[in-house]
């Protein structure tokens, strides 16, 4: 299936008490909120992400690539370390 369009947003905020507990954050901890939705040409949702991550362990990496046969998109994020 081909992704026709989509959106992604990232923002930082203070965690909720539940997020703080689950992510084992200190009192001053900050989370990264990621929301992404991609759509097929007919409007069907192909991918949906609504995630909250510990900002100390979140790395964002995006690759967008167009191929001869049409558009191909790749978006990825990683949790667990910092870029070196």
mmCIF file as gemmi writes it, N, C-alpha and C atoms, coordinates in Angstrom:
data_model
loop_
_atom_site.group_PDB
_atom_site.id
_atom_site.type_symbol
_atom_site.label_atom_id
_atom_site.label_alt_id
_atom_site.label_comp_id
_atom_site.label_asym_id
_atom_site.label_entity_id
_atom_site.label_seq_id
_atom_site.pdbx_PDB_ins_code
_atom_site.Cartn_x
_atom_site.Cartn_y
_atom_site.Cartn_z
_atom_site.occupancy
_atom_site.B_iso_or_equiv
_atom_site.pdbx_formal_charge
_atom_site.auth_seq_id
_atom_site.auth_asym_id
_atom_site.pdbx_PDB_model_num
ATOM 1 N N . UNK Axp A 1 ? 0.837 -1.182 0 1 0 ? 1 A 1
ATOM 2 C CA . UNK Axp A 1 ? 0 0 0 1 0 ? 1 A 1
ATOM 3 C C . UNK Axp A 1 ? 0.878 1.24 0 1 0 ? 1 A 1
ATOM 4 N N . UNK Axp A 2 ? 0.437 2.245 -0.657 1 0 ? 2 A 1
ATOM 5 C CA . UNK Axp A 2 ? 1.199 3.473 -0.787 1 0 ? 2 A 1
ATOM 6 C C . UNK Axp A 2 ? 0.635 4.57 0.118 1 0 ? 2 A 1
ATOM 7 N N . UNK Axp A 3 ? 1.521 5.215 0.836 1 0 ? 3 A 1
ATOM 8 C CA . UNK Axp A 3 ? 1.113 6.343 1.67 1 0 ? 3 A 1
ATOM 9 C C . UNK Axp A 3 ? 0.919 7.555 0.768 1 0 ? 3 A 1
ATOM 10 N N . UNK Axp A 4 ? -0.271 8.108 0.81 1 0 ? 4 A 1
ATOM 11 C CA . UNK Axp A 4 ? -0.583 9.284 0.001 1 0 ? 4 A 1
ATOM 12 C C . UNK Axp A 4 ? -0.248 10.578 0.736 1 0 ? 4 A 1
ATOM 13 N N . UNK Axp A 5 ? -0.571 10.605 2.024 1 0 ? 5 A 1
ATOM 14 C CA . UNK Axp A 5 ? -0.303 11.798 2.821 1 0 ? 5 A 1
ATOM 15 C C . UNK Axp A 5 ? -0.259 11.397 4.292 1 0 ? 5 A 1
ATOM 16 N N . UNK Axp A 6 ? 0.226 12.319 5.09 1 0 ? 6 A 1
ATOM 17 C CA . UNK Axp A 6 ? 0.277 12.049 6.513 1 0 ? 6 A 1
ATOM 18 C C . UNK Axp A 6 ? 0.752 13.262 7.274 1 0 ? 6 A 1
ATOM 19 N N . UNK Axp A 7 ? 0.758 13.15 8.578 1 0 ? 7 A 1
ATOM 20 C CA . UNK Axp A 7 ? 1.289 14.22 9.416 1 0 ? 7 A 1
ATOM 21 C C . UNK Axp A 7 ? 1.948 13.603 10.631 1 0 ? 7 A 1
ATOM 22 N N . UNK Axp A 8 ? 2.855 14.362 11.189 1 0 ? 8 A 1
ATOM 23 C CA . UNK Axp A 8 ? 3.527 13.944 12.414 1 0 ? 8 A 1
ATOM 24 C C . UNK Axp A 8 ? 3.82 15.18 13.234 1 0 ? 8 A 1
ATOM 25 N N . UNK Axp A 9 ? 3.601 15.097 14.526 1 0 ? 9 A 1
ATOM 26 C CA . UNK Axp A 9 ? 3.946 16.208 15.405 1 0 ? 9 A 1
ATOM 27 C C . UNK Axp A 9 ? 4.677 15.664 16.623 1 0 ? 9 A 1
ATOM 28 N N . UNK Axp A 10 ? 5.611 16.465 17.106 1 0 ? 10 A 1
ATOM 29 C CA . UNK Axp A 10 ? 6.378 16.147 18.301 1 0 ? 10 A 1
ATOM 30 C C . UNK Axp A 10 ? 6.381 17.383 19.182 1 0 ? 10 A 1
ATOM 31 N N . UNK Axp A 11 ? 6.206 17.18 20.461 1 0 ? 11 A 1
ATOM 32 C CA . UNK Axp A 11 ? 6.348 18.297 21.39 1 0 ? 11 A 1
ATOM 33 C C . UNK Axp A 11 ? 6.715 17.786 22.77 1 0 ? 11 A 1
ATOM 34 N N . UNK Axp A 12 ? 7.326 18.653 23.542 1 0 ? 12 A 1
ATOM 35 C CA . UNK Axp A 12 ? 7.747 18.323 24.902 1 0 ? 12 A 1
ATOM 36 C C . UNK Axp A 12 ? 6.77 18.943 25.895 1 0 ? 12 A 1
ATOM 37 N N . UNK Axp A 13 ? 6.567 18.248 26.998 1 0 ? 13 A 1
ATOM 38 C CA . UNK Axp A 13 ? 5.704 18.761 28.067 1 0 ? 13 A 1
ATOM 39 C C . UNK Axp A 13 ? 6.033 18.046 29.366 1 0 ? 13 A 1
ATOM 40 N N . UNK Axp A 14 ? 5.446 18.547 30.452 1 0 ? 14 A 1
ATOM 41 C CA . UNK Axp A 14 ? 5.572 17.87 31.741 1 0 ? 14 A 1
ATOM 42 C C . UNK Axp A 14 ? 4.7 16.62 31.719 1 0 ? 14 A 1
ATOM 43 N N . UNK Axp A 15 ? 5.13 15.549 32.358 1 0 ? 15 A 1
ATOM 44 C CA . UNK Axp A 15 ? 4.346 14.309 32.352 1 0 ? 15 A 1
ATOM 45 C C . UNK Axp A 15 ? 3.16 14.376 33.304 1 0 ? 15 A 1
ATOM 46 N N . UNK Axp A 16 ? 2.18 13.55 33.019 1 0 ? 16 A 1
ATOM 47 C CA . UNK Axp A 16 ? 1.086 13.355 33.968 1 0 ? 16 A 1
ATOM 48 C C . UNK Axp A 16 ? 1.64 12.517 35.123 1 0 ? 16 A 1
ATOM 49 N N . UNK Axp A 17 ? 0.954 12.472 36.246 1 0 ? 17 A 1
ATOM 50 C CA . UNK Axp A 17 ? 1.431 11.629 37.351 1 0 ? 17 A 1
ATOM 51 C C . UNK Axp A 17 ? 1.595 10.16 36.934 1 0 ? 17 A 1
ATOM 52 N N . UNK Axp A 18 ? 0.687 9.641 36.143 1 0 ? 18 A 1
ATOM 53 C CA . UNK Axp A 18 ? 0.772 8.258 35.677 1 0 ? 18 A 1
ATOM 54 C C . UNK Axp A 18 ? 1.986 8.049 34.769 1 0 ? 18 A 1
ATOM 55 N N . UNK Axp A 19 ? 2.222 8.966 33.838 1 0 ? 19 A 1
ATOM 56 C CA . UNK Axp A 19 ? 3.394 8.869 32.954 1 0 ? 19 A 1
ATOM 57 C C . UNK Axp A 19 ? 4.684 8.94 33.756 1 0 ? 19 A 1
ATOM 58 N N . UNK Axp A 20 ? 4.702 9.822 34.726 1 0 ? 20 A 1
ATOM 59 C CA . UNK Axp A 20 ? 5.898 9.964 35.57 1 0 ? 20 A 1
ATOM 60 C C . UNK Axp A 20 ? 6.211 8.666 36.298 1 0 ? 20 A 1
ATOM 61 N N . UNK Axp A 21 ? 5.188 8.018 36.793 1 0 ? 21 A 1
ATOM 62 C CA . UNK Axp A 21 ? 5.352 6.758 37.509 1 0 ? 21 A 1
ATOM 63 C C . UNK Axp A 21 ? 5.794 5.642 36.546 1 0 ? 21 A 1
ATOM 64 N N . UNK Axp A 22 ? 5.116 5.501 35.414 1 0 ? 22 A 1
ATOM 65 C CA . UNK Axp A 22 ? 5.436 4.431 34.464 1 0 ? 22 A 1
ATOM 66 C C . UNK Axp A 22 ? 6.81 4.597 33.82 1 0 ? 22 A 1
ATOM 67 N N . UNK Axp A 23 ? 7.208 5.84 33.574 1 0 ? 23 A 1
ATOM 68 C CA . UNK Axp A 23 ? 8.51 6.094 32.941 1 0 ? 23 A 1
ATOM 69 C C . UNK Axp A 23 ? 9.637 6.298 33.959 1 0 ? 23 A 1
ATOM 70 N N . UNK Axp A 24 ? 9.268 6.26 35.251 1 0 ? 24 A 1
ATOM 71 C CA . UNK Axp A 24 ? 10.232 6.43 36.344 1 0 ? 24 A 1
ATOM 72 C C . UNK Axp A 24 ? 11.012 7.737 36.212 1 0 ? 24 A 1
ATOM 73 N N . UNK Axp A 25 ? 10.268 8.812 36.04 1 0 ? 25 A 1
ATOM 74 C CA . UNK Axp A 25 ? 10.87 10.137 35.86 1 0 ? 25 A 1
ATOM 75 C C . UNK Axp A 25 ? 11.079 10.837 37.189 1 0 ? 25 A 1
ATOM 76 N N . UNK Axp A 26 ? 12.106 11.66 37.25 1 0 ? 26 A 1
ATOM 77 C CA . UNK Axp A 26 ? 12.337 12.526 38.397 1 0 ? 26 A 1
ATOM 78 C C . UNK Axp A 26 ? 11.285 13.626 38.409 1 0 ? 26 A 1
ATOM 79 N N . UNK Axp A 27 ? 11.256 14.394 39.494 1 0 ? 27 A 1
ATOM 80 C CA . UNK Axp A 27 ? 10.259 15.462 39.629 1 0 ? 27 A 1
ATOM 81 C C . UNK Axp A 27 ? 10.317 16.467 38.482 1 0 ? 27 A 1
ATOM 82 N N . UNK Axp A 28 ? 11.489 16.748 37.945 1 0 ? 28 A 1
ATOM 83 C CA . UNK Axp A 28 ? 11.617 17.717 36.856 1 0 ? 28 A 1
ATOM 84 C C . UNK Axp A 28 ? 11.618 17.097 35.475 1 0 ? 28 A 1
ATOM 85 N N . UNK Axp A 29 ? 11.251 15.807 35.373 1 0 ? 29 A 1
ATOM 86 C CA . UNK Axp A 29 ? 11.299 15.098 34.094 1 0 ? 29 A 1
ATOM 87 C C . UNK Axp A 29 ? 10.381 15.689 33.036 1 0 ? 29 A 1
ATOM 88 N N . UNK Axp A 30 ? 10.773 15.532 31.79 1 0 ? 30 A 1
ATOM 89 C CA . UNK Axp A 30 ? 10.008 16.018 30.646 1 0 ? 30 A 1
ATOM 90 C C . UNK Axp A 30 ? 9.773 14.839 29.707 1 0 ? 30 A 1
ATOM 91 N N . UNK Axp A 31 ? 8.603 14.801 29.07 1 0 ? 31 A 1
ATOM 92 C CA . UNK Axp A 31 ? 8.3 13.756 28.092 1 0 ? 31 A 1
ATOM 93 C C . UNK Axp A 31 ? 8.2 14.354 26.694 1 0 ? 31 A 1
ATOM 94 N N . UNK Axp A 32 ? 8.441 13.499 25.704 1 0 ? 32 A 1
ATOM 95 C CA . UNK Axp A 32 ? 8.219 13.836 24.297 1 0 ? 32 A 1
ATOM 96 C C . UNK Axp A 32 ? 6.948 13.131 23.871 1 0 ? 32 A 1
ATOM 97 N N . UNK Axp A 33 ? 6.046 13.881 23.274 1 0 ? 33 A 1
ATOM 98 C CA . UNK Axp A 33 ? 4.79 13.326 22.779 1 0 ? 33 A 1
ATOM 99 C C . UNK Axp A 33 ? 4.876 13.262 21.259 1 0 ? 33 A 1
ATOM 100 N N . UNK Axp A 34 ? 4.614 12.085 20.702 1 0 ? 34 A 1
ATOM 101 C CA . UNK Axp A 34 ? 4.68 11.863 19.258 1 0 ? 34 A 1
ATOM 102 C C . UNK Axp A 34 ? 3.296 11.45 18.767 1 0 ? 34 A 1
ATOM 103 N N . UNK Axp A 35 ? 2.794 12.158 17.776 1 0 ? 35 A 1
ATOM 104 C CA . UNK Axp A 35 ? 1.531 11.811 17.136 1 0 ? 35 A 1
ATOM 105 C C . UNK Axp A 35 ? 1.784 11.722 15.638 1 0 ? 35 A 1
ATOM 106 N N . UNK Axp A 36 ? 1.399 10.594 15.038 1 0 ? 36 A 1
ATOM 107 C CA . UNK Axp A 36 ? 1.592 10.426 13.594 1 0 ? 36 A 1
ATOM 108 C C . UNK Axp A 36 ? 0.414 9.668 13.02 1 0 ? 36 A 1
ATOM 109 N N . UNK Axp A 37 ? -0.058 10.129 11.847 1 0 ? 37 A 1
ATOM 110 C CA . UNK Axp A 37 ? -1.1 9.42 11.113 1 0 ? 37 A 1
ATOM 111 C C . UNK Axp A 37 ? -0.74 9.49 9.631 1 0 ? 37 A 1
ATOM 112 N N . UNK Axp A 38 ? -0.799 8.354 8.949 1 0 ? 38 A 1
ATOM 113 C CA . UNK Axp A 38 ? -0.586 8.335 7.506 1 0 ? 38 A 1
ATOM 114 C C . UNK Axp A 38 ? -1.807 7.708 6.841 1 0 ? 38 A 1
ATOM 115 N N . UNK Axp A 39 ? -2.083 8.177 5.617 1 0 ? 39 A 1
ATOM 116 C CA . UNK Axp A 39 ? -3.315 7.805 4.929 1 0 ? 39 A 1
ATOM 117 C C . UNK Axp A 39 ? -3.055 7.239 3.539 1 0 ? 39 A 1
ATOM 118 N N . UNK Axp A 40 ? -3.883 6.305 3.144 1 0 ? 40 A 1
ATOM 119 C CA . UNK Axp A 40 ? -3.925 5.78 1.78 1 0 ? 40 A 1
ATOM 120 C C . UNK Axp A 40 ? -4.649 6.816 0.909 1 0 ? 40 A 1
ATOM 121 N N . UNK Axp A 41 ? -4.513 6.715 -0.398 1 0 ? 41 A 1
ATOM 122 C CA . UNK Axp A 41 ? -5.169 7.656 -1.319 1 0 ? 41 A 1
ATOM 123 C C . UNK Axp A 41 ? -6.687 7.668 -1.142 1 0 ? 41 A 1
ATOM 124 N N . UNK Axp A 42 ? -7.282 6.544 -0.737 1 0 ? 42 A 1
ATOM 125 C CA . UNK Axp A 42 ? -8.737 6.497 -0.565 1 0 ? 42 A 1
ATOM 126 C C . UNK Axp A 42 ? -9.187 6.988 0.814 1 0 ? 42 A 1
ATOM 127 N N . UNK Axp A 43 ? -8.238 7.473 1.624 1 0 ? 43 A 1
ATOM 128 C CA . UNK Axp A 43 ? -8.583 8.04 2.924 1 0 ? 43 A 1
ATOM 129 C C . UNK Axp A 43 ? -8.421 7.093 4.102 1 0 ? 43 A 1
ATOM 130 N N . UNK Axp A 44 ? -8.157 5.812 3.846 1 0 ? 44 A 1
ATOM 131 C CA . UNK Axp A 44 ? -7.971 4.864 4.958 1 0 ? 44 A 1
ATOM 132 C C . UNK Axp A 44 ? -6.703 5.195 5.734 1 0 ? 44 A 1
ATOM 133 N N . UNK Axp A 45 ? -6.781 5.021 7.034 1 0 ? 45 A 1
ATOM 134 C CA . UNK Axp A 45 ? -5.608 5.213 7.884 1 0 ? 45 A 1
ATOM 135 C C . UNK Axp A 45 ? -4.715 3.979 7.743 1 0 ? 45 A 1
ATOM 136 N N . UNK Axp A 46 ? -3.442 4.209 7.419 1 0 ? 46 A 1
ATOM 137 C CA . UNK Axp A 46 ? -2.482 3.116 7.283 1 0 ? 46 A 1
ATOM 138 C C . UNK Axp A 46 ? -1.62 2.95 8.532 1 0 ? 46 A 1
ATOM 139 N N . UNK Axp A 47 ? -1.392 4.031 9.244 1 0 ? 47 A 1
ATOM 140 C CA . UNK Axp A 47 ? -0.507 4.004 10.403 1 0 ? 47 A 1
ATOM 141 C C . UNK Axp A 47 ? -0.96 5.103 11.354 1 0 ? 47 A 1
ATOM 142 N N . UNK Axp A 48 ? -1.044 4.776 12.628 1 0 ? 48 A 1
ATOM 143 C CA . UNK Axp A 48 ? -1.398 5.781 13.62 1 0 ? 48 A 1
ATOM 144 C C . UNK Axp A 48 ? -0.561 5.546 14.872 1 0 ? 48 A 1
ATOM 145 N N . UNK Axp A 49 ? 0.078 6.6 15.35 1 0 ? 49 A 1
ATOM 146 C CA . UNK Axp A 49 ? 0.92 6.523 16.544 1 0 ? 49 A 1
ATOM 147 C C . UNK Axp A 49 ? 0.54 7.671 17.467 1 0 ? 49 A 1
ATOM 148 N N . UNK Axp A 50 ? 0.372 7.357 18.719 1 0 ? 50 A 1
ATOM 149 C CA . UNK Axp A 50 ? 0.164 8.36 19.764 1 0 ? 50 A 1
ATOM 150 C C . UNK Axp A 50 ? 0.968 7.852 20.951 1 0 ? 50 A 1
ATOM 151 N N . UNK Axp A 51 ? 2.182 8.376 21.124 1 0 ? 51 A 1
ATOM 152 C CA . UNK Axp A 51 ? 3.107 7.815 22.105 1 0 ? 51 A 1
ATOM 153 C C . UNK Axp A 51 ? 3.718 8.9 22.978 1 0 ? 51 A 1
ATOM 154 N N . UNK Axp A 52 ? 4.114 8.496 24.18 1 0 ? 52 A 1
ATOM 155 C CA . UNK Axp A 52 ? 4.781 9.381 25.134 1 0 ? 52 A 1
ATOM 156 C C . UNK Axp A 52 ? 6.082 8.703 25.545 1 0 ? 52 A 1
ATOM 157 N N . UNK Axp A 53 ? 7.207 9.445 25.448 1 0 ? 53 A 1
ATOM 158 C CA . UNK Axp A 53 ? 8.522 8.902 25.748 1 0 ? 53 A 1
ATOM 159 C C . UNK Axp A 53 ? 9.27 9.792 26.738 1 0 ? 53 A 1
ATOM 160 N N . UNK Axp A 54 ? 10.146 9.181 27.495 1 0 ? 54 A 1
ATOM 161 C CA . UNK Axp A 54 ? 11.079 9.92 28.355 1 0 ? 54 A 1
ATOM 162 C C . UNK Axp A 54 ? 12.01 10.704 27.43 1 0 ? 54 A 1
ATOM 163 N N . UNK Axp A 55 ? 12.046 12.006 27.555 1 0 ? 55 A 1
ATOM 164 C CA . UNK Axp A 55 ? 12.827 12.843 26.63 1 0 ? 55 A 1
ATOM 165 C C . UNK Axp A 55 ? 14.326 12.574 26.714 1 0 ? 55 A 1
ATOM 166 N N . UNK Axp A 56 ? 14.807 12.034 27.823 1 0 ? 56 A 1
ATOM 167 C CA . UNK Axp A 56 ? 16.241 11.741 27.952 1 0 ? 56 A 1
ATOM 168 C C . UNK Axp A 56 ? 16.654 10.557 27.086 1 0 ? 56 A 1
ATOM 169 N N . UNK Axp A 57 ? 15.694 9.75 26.677 1 0 ? 57 A 1
ATOM 170 C CA . UNK Axp A 57 ? 16.003 8.525 25.941 1 0 ? 57 A 1
ATOM 171 C C . UNK Axp A 57 ? 15.36 8.501 24.555 1 0 ? 57 A 1
ATOM 172 N N . UNK Axp A 58 ? 14.949 9.636 24.064 1 0 ? 58 A 1
ATOM 173 C CA . UNK Axp A 58 ? 14.24 9.682 22.784 1 0 ? 58 A 1
ATOM 174 C C . UNK Axp A 58 ? 15.12 10.277 21.694 1 0 ? 58 A 1
ATOM 175 N N . UNK Axp A 59 ? 15.225 9.583 20.579 1 0 ? 59 A 1
ATOM 176 C CA . UNK Axp A 59 ? 15.966 10.062 19.409 1 0 ? 59 A 1
ATOM 177 C C . UNK Axp A 59 ? 14.99 10.066 18.242 1 0 ? 59 A 1
ATOM 178 N N . UNK Axp A 60 ? 14.958 11.153 17.508 1 0 ? 60 A 1
ATOM 179 C CA . UNK Axp A 60 ? 14.094 11.24 16.328 1 0 ? 60 A 1
ATOM 180 C C . UNK Axp A 60 ? 14.946 11.199 15.075 1 0 ? 60 A 1
ATOM 181 N N . UNK Axp A 61 ? 14.563 10.338 14.144 1 0 ? 61 A 1
ATOM 182 C CA . UNK Axp A 61 ? 15.285 10.197 12.89 1 0 ? 61 A 1
ATOM 183 C C . UNK Axp A 61 ? 14.248 10.007 11.787 1 0 ? 61 A 1
ATOM 184 N N . UNK Axp A 62 ? 14.275 10.827 10.756 1 0 ? 62 A 1
ATOM 185 C CA . UNK Axp A 62 ? 13.32 10.708 9.655 1 0 ? 62 A 1
ATOM 186 C C . UNK Axp A 62 ? 14.065 10.584 8.335 1 0 ? 62 A 1
ATOM 187 N N . UNK Axp A 63 ? 13.569 9.699 7.483 1 0 ? 63 A 1
ATOM 188 C CA . UNK Axp A 63 ? 14.098 9.538 6.137 1 0 ? 63 A 1
ATOM 189 C C . UNK Axp A 63 ? 12.923 9.603 5.175 1 0 ? 63 A 1
ATOM 190 N N . UNK Axp A 64 ? 12.989 10.506 4.219 1 0 ? 64 A 1
ATOM 191 C CA . UNK Axp A 64 ? 11.966 10.61 3.185 1 0 ? 64 A 1
ATOM 192 C C . UNK Axp A 64 ? 12.64 10.307 1.862 1 0 ? 64 A 1
ATOM 193 N N . UNK Axp A 65 ? 12.067 9.398 1.095 1 0 ? 65 A 1
ATOM 194 C CA . UNK Axp A 65 ? 12.714 8.984 -0.143 1 0 ? 65 A 1
ATOM 195 C C . UNK Axp A 65 ? 11.668 8.822 -1.237 1 0 ? 65 A 1
ATOM 196 N N . UNK Axp A 66 ? 11.971 9.35 -2.409 1 0 ? 66 A 1
ATOM 197 C CA . UNK Axp A 66 ? 11.092 9.177 -3.559 1 0 ? 66 A 1
ATOM 198 C C . UNK Axp A 66 ? 11.753 8.183 -4.507 1 0 ? 66 A 1
ATOM 199 N N . UNK Axp A 67 ? 10.967 7.208 -4.946 1 0 ? 67 A 1
ATOM 200 C CA . UNK Axp A 67 ? 11.477 6.204 -5.874 1 0 ? 67 A 1
ATOM 201 C C . UNK Axp A 67 ? 10.869 6.425 -7.253 1 0 ? 67 A 1
ATOM 202 N N . UNK Axp A 68 ? 11.394 5.742 -8.253 1 0 ? 68 A 1
ATOM 203 C CA . UNK Axp A 68 ? 10.87 5.889 -9.622 1 0 ? 68 A 1
ATOM 204 C C . UNK Axp A 68 ? 9.42 5.473 -9.726 1 0 ? 68 A 1
ATOM 205 N N . UNK Axp A 69 ? 9.026 4.472 -8.977 1 0 ? 69 A 1
ATOM 206 C CA . UNK Axp A 69 ? 7.662 3.971 -9.053 1 0 ? 69 A 1
ATOM 207 C C . UNK Axp A 69 ? 6.654 4.777 -8.259 1 0 ? 69 A 1
ATOM 208 N N . UNK Axp A 70 ? 7.06 5.818 -7.621 1 0 ? 70 A 1
ATOM 209 C CA . UNK Axp A 70 ? 6.159 6.619 -6.794 1 0 ? 70 A 1
ATOM 210 C C . UNK Axp A 70 ? 6.865 7.025 -5.529 1 0 ? 70 A 1
ATOM 211 N N . UNK Axp A 71 ? 6.114 7.548 -4.628 1 0 ? 71 A 1
ATOM 212 C CA . UNK Axp A 71 ? 6.704 8.05 -3.395 1 0 ? 71 A 1
ATOM 213 C C . UNK Axp A 71 ? 6.786 6.931 -2.361 1 0 ? 71 A 1
ATOM 214 N N . UNK Axp A 72 ? 7.884 6.85 -1.691 1 0 ? 72 A 1
ATOM 215 C CA . UNK Axp A 72 ? 8.053 5.938 -0.561 1 0 ? 72 A 1
ATOM 216 C C . UNK Axp A 72 ? 8.52 6.769 0.612 1 0 ? 72 A 1
ATOM 217 N N . UNK Axp A 73 ? 7.92 6.565 1.754 1 0 ? 73 A 1
ATOM 218 C CA . UNK Axp A 73 ? 8.239 7.371 2.918 1 0 ? 73 A 1
ATOM 219 C C . UNK Axp A 73 ? 8.733 6.473 4.031 1 0 ? 73 A 1
ATOM 220 N N . UNK Axp A 74 ? 9.707 6.932 4.782 1 0 ? 74 A 1
ATOM 221 C CA . UNK Axp A 74 ? 10.158 6.196 5.946 1 0 ? 74 A 1
ATOM 222 C C . UNK Axp A 74 ? 10.352 7.139 7.109 1 0 ? 74 A 1
ATOM 223 N N . UNK Axp A 75 ? 9.682 6.883 8.181 1 0 ? 75 A 1
ATOM 224 C CA . UNK Axp A 75 ? 9.842 7.667 9.4 1 0 ? 75 A 1
ATOM 225 C C . UNK Axp A 75 ? 10.121 6.684 10.526 1 0 ? 75 A 1
ATOM 226 N N . UNK Axp A 76 ? 11.081 7.009 11.334 1 0 ? 76 A 1
ATOM 227 C CA . UNK Axp A 76 ? 11.425 6.111 12.429 1 0 ? 76 A 1
ATOM 228 C C . UNK Axp A 76 ? 11.796 6.928 13.647 1 0 ? 76 A 1
ATOM 229 N N . UNK Axp A 77 ? 11.54 6.378 14.798 1 0 ? 77 A 1
ATOM 230 C CA . UNK Axp A 77 ? 12.045 6.991 16.023 1 0 ? 77 A 1
ATOM 231 C C . UNK Axp A 77 ? 12.606 5.882 16.882 1 0 ? 77 A 1
ATOM 232 N N . UNK Axp A 78 ? 13.48 6.241 17.757 1 0 ? 78 A 1
ATOM 233 C CA . UNK Axp A 78 ? 14.14 5.259 18.593 1 0 ? 78 A 1
ATOM 234 C C . UNK Axp A 78 ? 14.097 5.7 20.044 1 0 ? 78 A 1
ATOM 235 N N . UNK Axp A 79 ? 13.991 4.751 20.925 1 0 ? 79 A 1
ATOM 236 C CA . UNK Axp A 79 ? 13.994 5.029 22.349 1 0 ? 79 A 1
ATOM 237 C C . UNK Axp A 79 ? 15.104 4.189 22.968 1 0 ? 79 A 1
ATOM 238 N N . UNK Axp A 80 ? 15.874 4.792 23.858 1 0 ? 80 A 1
ATOM 239 C CA . UNK Axp A 80 ? 16.835 3.982 24.575 1 0 ? 80 A 1
ATOM 240 C C . UNK Axp A 80 ? 18.254 4.47 24.559 1 0 ? 80 A 1
ATOM 241 N N . UNK Axp A 81 ? 18.541 5.564 23.963 1 0 ? 81 A 1
ATOM 242 C CA . UNK Axp A 81 ? 19.913 6.055 23.98 1 0 ? 81 A 1
ATOM 243 C C . UNK Axp A 81 ? 20.03 7.366 23.269 1 0 ? 81 A 1
ATOM 244 N N . UNK Axp A 82 ? 21.209 7.9 23.285 1 0 ? 82 A 1
ATOM 245 C CA . UNK Axp A 82 ? 21.464 9.169 22.612 1 0 ? 82 A 1
ATOM 246 C C . UNK Axp A 82 ? 22.388 8.918 21.431 1 0 ? 82 A 1
ATOM 247 N N . UNK Axp A 83 ? 22.238 9.75 20.418 1 0 ? 83 A 1
ATOM 248 C CA . UNK Axp A 83 ? 23.133 9.647 19.27 1 0 ? 83 A 1
ATOM 249 C C . UNK Axp A 83 ? 24.545 9.941 19.72 1 0 ? 83 A 1
ATOM 250 N N . UNK Axp A 84 ? 25.486 9.307 19.104 1 0 ? 84 A 1
ATOM 251 C CA . UNK Axp A 84 ? 26.893 9.503 19.457 1 0 ? 84 A 1
ATOM 252 C C . UNK Axp A 84 ? 27.557 10.373 18.436 1 0 ? 84 A 1
